[in-house]
Amino acid sequence: MRIRPRRLTRALAAAAGVLAAACAPQPPAARNLLLVVLDTTRADHLSAYGHERETTPTIDALAAAGAQFEQAFAQSSLTPVSAASFLTGTWPYRTGVRSLFVVGGDTLSPDVPSLFELLRASGRCTAAFVSAKPMGRQYGLDRGFELYDDDLTETARRHAIERFTDAPQRPAEETTERALAWLEERGREPFALMLHWFDAHDPSFVPPREFLEARLSLPVPPGIGRTTTPGSWPALYQPEHLAELYDAEIEYMDRELARVLEALERLGVRDDTLVCVIADHGEGLGQHGFWTHGLLYQEQLHVPLVLAGPGVQPGVRAGAPVRLVDLAPTLCELLDLRAQGEAFDGSSLVAGLDSFGFEAREVYAEVHHAAEDRLGRDTQMYSLSYGRWKYIHRPASGAHELFDLVEDPGELTNLYASQQPVGLALQARLLALGAVGGEVPSLEGLPPEELERLRALGYL
């Protein structure tokens, strides 16, 4: 067979590239990990992701110094479900955590891997500082952590919150202070640290006054402190101002990240630390007539994913869809725990960092809600995306949805029909996963303080 010169040239170039990659020295693995989880933070409100306002200068700088995944998607729009998935690299239907509401009943399965267990076994100190109960240890999310700080009683005392046994959340700087104290004590040893900030979730806590005055288009009353209710500041709860507050809260969390990075610099460990910034899920902000979360539209699943540090070259902009379930195997490889990658459902993104490209991946997500859900959400919803198509399965109502994400990125035109070939194919693939089903969550038997906490956070 005659080989054309152009084809031969391409083949030789490819072979040379493979040989060079094999001979090139491997970059050193990261010694430390800082994993930052921004609760309820949709990607398109970060300036790194094209938001018209500069909200995240610290994250923008990290993205420029490392890798930014333009199309990263959570596996649920409920915090504990998403967290269980990204901490284990496992699909939600295998983690054991499928709902926010079956507190104590939905806990992390011993049959799935745990990223932080692996990190602890590698000799690293492990700690987490958590800002709200949806990320709490009651879901089993504390596996692998020597310290899992989710006790919010001090915040309740400081802000004179009396209606809960402990506060539903704490502002970012209080969580940061605890983390900085831990770093001062343990940060010179190899460590893996997770920080969770909850501020963008709702208006119950607002950021310091300077962030409000910089972002809000209404005057800030002189008596407003850090906590608000519709009764204490009714104008804030208008849709346009809630959207402005959302940006202020994101900017405030970005400032807290800057404080943590400065601490790593002072300790002399910044260059040895892999920094990863994600969100557990996004937020409705009025799209699809929904202001909170718990649905499966893109605004509630599209999240930031930024990596910077050892093993990550600067300037990577990856445009193909990736999943948070890919995070654990990716971090394992960058932290020299490669042998553990086979246990995950997700797959490492490291190989694509050199070529800036990734193979097409299915993106799966799910939510399970209590039958008593005050927002009227279906008790079970599932989504599967591949390429330009996205299918949302609603077994309870039968109101399935199909969207062409290229022609209709806002998911406004439902193309699903009972005989639509693409919809049928995605439906068949989703059902073949074995994900559909499971117990419908119930509020029956939840302690009164847990019900009150869920109401305060807007879930009931």
C-alpha positions as MATLAB code, in Angstrom:
seq = 'MRIRPRRLTRALAAAAGVLAAACAPQPPAARNLLLVVLDTTRADHLSAYGHERETTPTIDALAAAGAQFEQAFAQSSLTPVSAASFLTGTWPYRTGVRSLFVVGGDTLSPDVPSLFELLRASGRCTAAFVSAKPMGRQYGLDRGFELYDDDLTETARRHAIERFTDAPQRPAEETTERALAWLEERGREPFALMLHWFDAHDPSFVPPREFLEARLSLPVPPGIGRTTTPGSWPALYQPEHLAELYDAEIEYMDRELARVLEALERLGVRDDTLVCVIADHGEGLGQHGFWTHGLLYQEQLHVPLVLAGPGVQPGVRAGAPVRLVDLAPTLCELLDLRAQGEAFDGSSLVAGLDSFGFEAREVYAEVHHAAEDRLGRDTQMYSLSYGRWKYIHRPASGAHELFDLVEDPGELTNLYASQQPVGLALQARLLALGAVGGEVPSLEGLPPEELERLRALGYL';
ca = [
       0.000    0.000    0.000;
       1.361    3.392   -0.990;
       1.498    5.899    1.898;
       0.847    9.473    0.893;
       3.581   11.934    1.952;
       1.199   14.163    3.896;
      -0.219   11.194    5.817;
       3.300    9.921    6.502;
       4.348   13.336    7.803;
       1.388   13.423   10.185;
       2.153    9.881   11.377;
       5.815   10.704   12.019;
       4.864   13.879   13.876;
       2.421   11.962   16.056;
       5.027    9.292   16.798;
       7.578   11.956   17.675;
       5.086   13.565   20.024;
       4.417   10.266   21.793;
       8.155    9.584   22.107;
       8.831   13.079   23.450;
       6.063   12.720   25.994;
       7.441    9.367   27.116;
      10.968   10.732   27.477;
      10.017   14.046   29.085;
      10.514   14.219   32.837;
       7.241   13.908   34.724;
       6.295   16.987   36.733;
       6.538   16.516   40.485;
       3.337   15.486   42.226;
       1.665   18.013   44.475;
       2.544   17.690   48.150;
      -0.610   19.392   49.471;
      -4.219   19.880   48.418;
      -6.533   22.826   49.007;
     -10.063   21.979   47.818;
     -12.432   24.968   47.940;
     -16.176   24.311   47.599;
     -18.291   27.385   46.826;
     -21.834   26.423   47.709;
     -24.626   27.321   45.254;
     -22.266   29.126   42.859;
     -23.121   28.973   39.166;
     -20.221   29.310   36.766;
     -21.561   32.222   34.724;
     -21.455   34.607   37.698;
     -17.672   34.331   37.978;
     -15.709   36.858   35.963;
     -13.336   34.021   35.013;
     -16.318   32.507   33.182;
     -17.325   35.683   31.383;
     -19.560   37.478   33.885;
     -19.871   41.149   32.954;
     -18.891   42.253   36.460;
     -15.536   41.463   38.054;
     -16.579   39.204   40.900;
     -13.643   36.803   41.286;
     -10.195   38.369   40.810;
      -8.542   35.667   42.933;
     -10.128   32.797   40.997;
      -9.415   34.622   37.719;
      -5.705   34.686   38.632;
      -5.766   30.999   39.569;
      -7.389   30.148   36.233;
      -4.712   32.101   34.366;
      -2.025   30.225   36.294;
      -3.577   26.813   35.707;
      -6.514   25.040   34.102;
     -10.082   26.256   33.723;
     -12.783   23.807   32.692;
     -15.371   25.838   30.831;
     -18.082   23.158   30.861;
     -17.984   21.370   34.225;
     -21.203   19.896   35.575;
     -22.342   18.718   39.002;
     -24.060   15.377   39.460;
     -26.849   16.913   41.533;
     -28.216   20.320   42.480;
     -28.491   19.241   46.129;
     -25.412   19.755   48.311;
     -24.954   16.394   50.092;
     -25.740   14.419   46.936;
     -23.235   16.392   44.883;
     -20.596   16.323   47.623;
     -20.873   12.561   48.109;
     -20.299   12.161   44.382;
     -17.284   14.466   43.970;
     -15.621   13.229   47.184;
     -15.819    9.623   46.002;
     -15.675    9.923   42.207;
     -18.856    7.834   42.193;
     -22.295    8.330   40.622;
     -25.013    9.431   43.060;
     -26.998    6.233   42.636;
     -24.007    4.323   44.091;
     -22.891    6.636   46.899;
     -25.813    5.983   49.266;
     -26.576    9.732   49.469;
     -29.465   10.579   47.144;
     -31.445   13.194   49.057;
     -31.079   16.142   51.364;
     -34.047   15.042   53.411;
     -33.380   11.495   54.617;
     -31.007   12.806   57.277;
     -29.269    9.893   58.962;
     -30.870    7.491   56.478;
     -28.855    8.570   53.442;
     -25.213    8.163   54.442;
     -22.094    7.484   52.434;
     -21.819    3.823   51.497;
     -18.767    1.909   52.777;
     -18.597    0.300   49.327;
     -17.467    3.466   47.533;
     -13.949    4.952   47.633;
     -13.186    8.110   49.563;
     -10.703   10.627   48.196;
      -9.745   11.911   51.629;
      -9.323    8.412   53.043;
      -6.764    7.817   50.319;
      -5.089   11.139   51.064;
      -4.960   10.359   54.776;
      -3.531    6.908   54.081;
      -0.788    8.605   52.039;
       0.452   10.337   55.206;
      -1.207   13.722   54.710;
      -3.042   15.579   57.480;
      -6.695   15.909   56.482;
      -9.202   18.509   57.642;
     -12.456   20.106   56.502;
     -14.080   23.347   57.645;
     -17.738   23.411   56.706;
     -20.148   26.370   56.761;
     -23.602   24.717   56.805;
     -25.395   21.517   57.739;
     -26.222   20.394   54.155;
     -22.482   19.597   53.998;
     -22.509   18.056   57.476;
     -21.149   14.826   58.865;
     -24.675   13.362   59.223;
     -24.393   12.301   55.558;
     -21.116   10.476   56.174;
     -19.136   13.159   54.348;
     -16.533   13.213   57.134;
     -14.943    9.918   56.021;
     -11.183   10.276   55.727;
     -10.936   13.540   57.684;
      -8.985   13.721   60.921;
     -10.909   16.910   61.651;
     -14.348   17.708   60.226;
     -15.439   21.042   61.666;
     -19.180   21.478   61.060;
     -20.181   22.676   64.552;
     -22.052   25.973   64.128;
     -22.987   26.673   67.759;
     -20.390   29.430   68.137;
     -21.907   31.263   65.168;
     -25.345   30.999   66.774;
     -24.033   32.633   69.948;
     -22.096   35.346   68.127;
     -25.080   36.425   66.059;
     -27.675   35.850   68.793;
     -29.551   33.246   66.766;
     -31.899   31.627   69.237;
     -34.427   29.791   67.090;
     -32.108   26.892   66.233;
     -30.145   24.452   68.350;
     -27.292   25.557   66.139;
     -27.110   28.170   63.374;
     -28.044   27.018   59.865;
     -24.839   28.493   58.454;
     -21.838   30.627   59.275;
     -20.292   33.397   57.186;
     -17.140   32.675   55.244;
     -14.700   34.626   57.370;
     -15.580   32.590   60.461;
     -14.937   29.336   58.606;
     -11.741   30.833   57.174;
     -10.446   31.848   60.603;
     -10.759   28.267   61.825;
      -8.963   26.971   58.749;
      -6.153   29.517   59.110;
      -5.617   28.486   62.730;
      -5.377   24.849   61.614;
      -2.920   25.755   58.848;
      -0.770   27.656   61.308;
      -0.523   24.472   63.365;
      -0.393   21.766   60.651;
       0.291   23.555   57.371;
       4.016   22.788   57.277;
       3.246   19.065   57.207;
       1.847   17.456   54.038;
      -1.884   18.217   54.147;
      -5.198   17.920   52.344;
      -7.655   20.640   53.347;
     -11.251   21.192   52.238;
     -12.980   24.543   52.731;
     -16.726   24.964   52.227;
     -18.285   28.455   52.026;
     -22.066   28.767   51.991;
     -22.628   32.492   51.514;
     -24.108   32.453   48.001;
     -26.838   30.035   49.111;
     -29.353   32.586   50.447;
     -29.694   36.073   51.989;
     -29.854   34.900   55.626;
     -26.253   36.048   56.128;
     -24.991   38.934   54.031;
     -21.345   39.848   53.426;
     -19.608   42.761   55.155;
     -20.947   46.201   54.398;
     -18.270   47.169   51.889;
     -19.360   44.362   49.559;
     -23.015   45.380   49.830;
     -22.295   49.044   49.120;
     -20.105   48.142   46.131;
     -22.649   45.821   44.500;
     -26.189   46.815   45.475;
     -28.101   49.488   43.576;
     -30.104   50.369   46.689;
     -28.876   52.108   49.839;
     -27.780   49.900   52.700;
     -29.718   50.843   55.857;
     -27.470   51.946   58.716;
     -28.788   49.331   61.133;
     -28.251   46.290   58.921;
     -25.847   43.746   60.370;
     -24.767   40.372   59.023;
     -28.158   38.615   59.235;
     -31.320   39.624   57.375;
     -34.938   38.604   56.932;
     -37.615   39.928   54.556;
     -38.969   41.846   57.523;
     -35.678   43.520   58.437;
     -34.792   44.613   54.879;
     -37.744   44.054   52.490;
     -36.209   45.920   49.527;
     -33.303   43.463   49.391;
     -35.673   40.612   48.588;
     -36.737   42.042   45.232;
     -35.454   39.863   42.370;
     -33.074   42.439   40.899;
     -31.453   43.064   44.278;
     -31.173   39.381   45.151;
     -29.188   38.929   41.933;
     -26.901   41.810   42.945;
     -26.486   40.331   46.412;
     -25.539   37.022   44.808;
     -22.608   38.707   43.056;
     -21.585   40.443   46.295;
     -21.535   37.105   48.103;
     -19.391   35.520   45.392;
     -16.955   38.441   45.522;
     -16.785   38.080   49.303;
     -15.959   34.354   49.080;
     -13.290   35.181   46.501;
     -11.743   37.591   49.022;
     -11.678   34.817   51.613;
      -9.873   32.570   49.142;
      -7.242   35.294   48.752;
      -6.722   35.228   52.531;
      -6.113   31.483   52.499;
      -3.676   31.705   49.577;
      -1.790   34.477   51.381;
      -1.483   32.180   54.408;
       0.004   29.452   52.221;
       2.527   31.994   50.942;
       3.477   32.994   54.501;
       3.965   29.349   55.415;
       6.148   28.829   52.354;
       3.965   26.019   50.955;
       2.020   27.738   48.173;
       4.218   26.301   45.411;
       3.767   22.785   46.817;
      -0.011   23.036   47.006;
      -2.518   22.000   44.364;
      -5.470   24.420   44.556;
      -8.849   23.297   43.267;
     -11.949   25.534   43.215;
     -15.379   24.054   42.483;
     -19.032   24.568   43.370;
     -21.384   21.835   44.512;
     -24.150   23.180   42.218;
     -25.539   26.397   40.759;
     -28.660   28.492   41.363;
     -31.878   29.297   39.509;
     -31.879   33.111   39.868;
     -35.260   33.295   38.147;
     -34.515   31.071   35.150;
     -37.232   28.504   34.502;
     -39.276   30.450   37.046;
     -37.082   29.183   39.882;
     -34.937   31.212   42.286;
     -33.335   28.453   44.306;
     -32.107   24.993   43.215;
     -33.095   21.345   43.155;
     -33.861   21.082   39.422;
     -31.627   19.764   36.632;
     -31.374   22.691   34.215;
     -27.944   23.947   33.178;
     -27.928   27.029   35.411;
     -28.214   24.698   38.412;
     -25.627   22.152   37.231;
     -22.979   24.218   35.398;
     -20.252   24.950   37.959;
     -16.721   26.344   38.056;
     -13.772   23.959   38.073;
     -10.332   25.542   38.306;
      -7.038   23.761   39.033;
      -3.677   25.404   39.680;
      -0.428   24.127   41.120;
       2.065   21.294   40.627;
       1.356   19.209   37.543;
      -0.967   21.774   35.952;
       0.490   23.959   33.224;
      -0.814   27.538   32.932;
      -3.278   28.714   30.349;
      -5.318   25.524   29.868;
      -8.864   26.276   28.726;
     -10.812   23.059   28.327;
     -14.105   23.483   26.485;
     -15.474   19.939   26.351;
     -17.962   18.822   29.030;
     -16.481   17.263   32.173;
     -18.134   16.110   35.395;
     -17.463   16.615   39.099;
     -17.368   12.820   39.332;
     -14.072   13.175   37.435;
     -12.570   15.277   40.216;
     -11.446   12.523   42.621;
      -9.497   10.508   40.017;
      -7.967   13.732   38.680;
      -6.778   14.825   42.112;
      -5.482   11.334   42.870;
      -3.276   11.451   39.792;
      -1.966   14.944   40.510;
      -1.266   13.928   44.123;
       0.554   10.737   43.067;
      -2.209    8.324   44.051;
      -2.580    6.989   40.495;
      -3.070    3.356   41.479;
      -6.353    4.232   43.142;
      -7.988    5.594   39.989;
      -9.552    2.296   38.927;
     -12.025    2.426   41.847;
     -13.817    5.506   40.513;
     -16.770    5.895   38.167;
     -15.258    9.142   36.903;
     -12.029    9.334   34.931;
      -8.970   11.505   35.361;
      -8.740   14.733   33.391;
      -4.947   14.920   33.631;
      -4.172   13.419   30.215;
      -6.233   16.119   28.535;
      -4.374   18.928   30.268;
      -1.476   18.557   27.819;
      -3.602   18.537   24.683;
      -6.294   20.900   26.023;
      -8.852   18.375   24.822;
     -11.071   15.687   26.280;
     -13.135   12.925   24.759;
     -16.897   13.318   24.756;
     -18.417   12.253   28.071;
     -21.921   11.491   29.210;
     -23.064   13.914   31.896;
     -25.449   12.375   34.423;
     -27.282   14.148   37.269;
     -30.173   13.440   39.628;
     -32.291   14.883   42.435;
     -34.674   13.204   44.862;
     -37.143   15.345   46.834;
     -39.557   14.717   49.659;
     -43.192   14.239   48.695;
     -43.961   17.217   50.968;
     -41.663   19.535   48.980;
     -43.141   23.033   49.293;
     -41.730   24.119   45.914;
     -43.621   21.438   44.039;
     -40.577   19.717   42.572;
     -40.957   16.165   41.274;
     -39.947   13.569   43.845;
     -37.390   12.114   41.411;
     -35.663   13.673   38.406;
     -32.726   12.426   36.327;
     -30.795   13.941   33.439;
     -28.382   12.598   30.843;
     -26.506   14.758   28.345;
     -24.316   13.727   25.451;
     -22.995   16.146   22.877;
     -25.630   18.705   22.001;
     -28.547   16.763   23.483;
     -29.893   16.699   27.026;
     -32.707   14.507   28.313;
     -34.513   15.032   31.660;
     -36.438   12.034   32.955;
     -39.422   12.663   35.266;
     -40.833    9.246   36.180;
     -43.464   10.536   38.628;
     -45.161   12.991   36.261;
     -44.087   11.628   32.886;
     -43.305   15.211   31.813;
     -39.953   14.262   30.263;
     -37.860   16.906   28.507;
     -35.369   16.969   25.627;
     -33.242   19.968   24.699;
     -30.838   20.812   21.900;
     -28.176   22.671   23.895;
     -26.571   24.159   20.786;
     -29.719   25.748   19.378;
     -31.379   26.251   22.761;
     -28.750   26.713   25.525;
     -31.373   28.190   27.849;
     -33.441   24.976   27.670;
     -36.643   26.789   26.735;
     -38.008   24.527   23.972;
     -38.898   20.977   24.982;
     -38.389   18.685   21.972;
     -39.383   15.490   23.708;
     -42.039   13.362   22.037;
     -42.850    9.732   22.665;
     -41.391    8.696   19.305;
     -38.521   11.212   19.076;
     -35.442    9.054   18.246;
     -32.850   11.076   20.205;
     -35.098   11.271   23.237;
     -35.793    7.545   23.090;
     -32.092    6.731   22.777;
     -31.104    8.897   25.748;
     -34.014    7.577   27.780;
     -32.982    3.990   27.075;
     -29.368    4.763   28.002;
     -30.402    6.456   31.248;
     -32.691    3.597   32.250;
     -29.892    1.120   31.502;
     -27.697    2.788   34.129;
     -29.890    1.377   36.878;
     -30.172    4.797   38.484;
     -33.923    5.329   38.360;
     -35.784    4.364   41.491;
     -34.984    4.172   45.166;
     -36.886    5.302   48.212;
     -38.913    8.508   47.959;
     -37.558   10.735   50.735;
     -39.909   11.471   53.610;
     -39.848   14.066   56.351;
     -41.487   11.662   58.756;
     -39.277   10.958   61.754;
     -36.920   13.899   61.281;
     -36.106   15.653   64.590;
     -37.897   19.007   65.034;
     -34.590   20.918   65.058;
     -33.615   19.331   61.733;
     -36.953   20.317   60.198;
     -36.512   23.864   61.513;
     -33.025   24.054   60.060;
     -34.241   22.895   56.642;
     -37.046   25.477   56.738;
     -34.573   28.228   57.637;
     -32.439   27.326   54.642;
     -35.460   27.476   52.324;
     -35.823   23.751   51.635;
     -39.254   23.343   53.253;
];
